[in-house]
């Protein structure tokens, strides 16, 4: 037990840090916002250091239910970085409603996501997923006096409970027909002839996981929750949970369902194509920037699933690279949205209100252009590179029709990204005043660093990314 505990230092740090942050709020009240924020940020920094220290270790703990490996470590680093930014940007948004519960909930959700990425057993997978989900439901409705936030939390809770039930039913089927919840044991059971029980188990498990990554047709909660939740919470939802859920799904299909590739590959292909197409088409008529970015996240999940559908190490490497670039781009885009405020300090979310933004806030408009072009995968921006990798993996796995369909659908997706850029640069100024300045040093630094990395610097890191993603993906094969 002691040896196992020494290998889960990131989770222990997050647990202790979350409890300390929560207790600070109990004793100090809601006036010491800076203390709670600093406590949470230091906790995430310490957890990140623990993950880095464990990089290269490949073992399992607690009777094989949790894995300590490079794959989980890579996912945790992305999750912790996204959580760090989500806490860093919060105080300026919650000018009068920031409470200690916010950073504490982020820490507990992050703890759950780390367990999701490292699980090698269906039970620990479910525990991690629910720990993340319960914190997320509260975060979505964090602004109790805002009707949109309350509605977002309620919708997320109801649909999330439905998805959890579907996942749990699939878990029970897999356990009933394989006799174990361990991924290795399930893979052995699927090595022979698949019976109807295992097939239904695969379907229900992937349906439950599909909800967590916002894959079509389990995406219906995403636009409403992204629009209604506070912007820092939406930033968190669009980044960290996506990484955790995608890592969890990748580990499940490769490690637990690997021998049954013919069964799960068809489902993944359908989810990929449906997400790419509906994410692109659904975004075209949107007038709210947060709803549009919600459909953008659905669209990008579809591209990630193209790499996963290949079922090869090359495909998993492409998925990991895509996750990294997606997180950087999404955080940058939402930080730009957070800086868009009118003369009274109210958040601007309407796309038509961005008309003429390039004349009033040229730096913000330029950064948003980089992020949108990168999300669209338009070269030479670095967002093109992961799309190329997932399509290359699909072609090498003889999934040429899937790659062709994805490339064609990506052209549709480029339309709504370009339409926003056209609004910012070529439309007449809107009546909404967007005063210059208003940002803080931390936000400006993240936006600038993200934009520079996506525009020029990212390509310099391709050899390093290739080595890291290869070492992480190799764990699953």
Secondary structure, 3 states (H helix, E strand, C coil): CHHHHHCCHHHHHHHHHHHHHHHHHHHHCCCCHHHHHHHHHHHHHHHHHHHHHHCCCCEEECCCCEEECHHHHHHHHHHHHHHHHHHHCHHHHCCCCCCHHHHHHHHHHHHHHHHHHHECEHHHHHHHHHHHHHHHHHHHCCCCCCHHHHHHHHHHHHHHHHHHHHHHHHHHHHHHHHCCCEHHHHHHHCCCCCCHHHHHHHHHHHHHHHHHCCCCCCCCCHHHHHHHCCHHHHHHHHHHHHHHHHHHHHHHHHHHCHHHHHHHHHHHHHHHHHHHHHHHHHHHCCCEHHHHHHHHHHHHHHHHHHHHHCCCHHHHHHHHHHHHHHHHHHHHHHHHHHHCECCCCCECCECHHHCCHHHHCHHHHHHHHHHHHHHHCCCCCCHHHHHHHHHHHHHHCCCHHHHHHHHHHHHHHHHHHHHHHHHHHHCCCCCCCCCCCCCCHHHHHHHHHHHHHHHHHHHHHHHHHHHHHHHHHHHHC
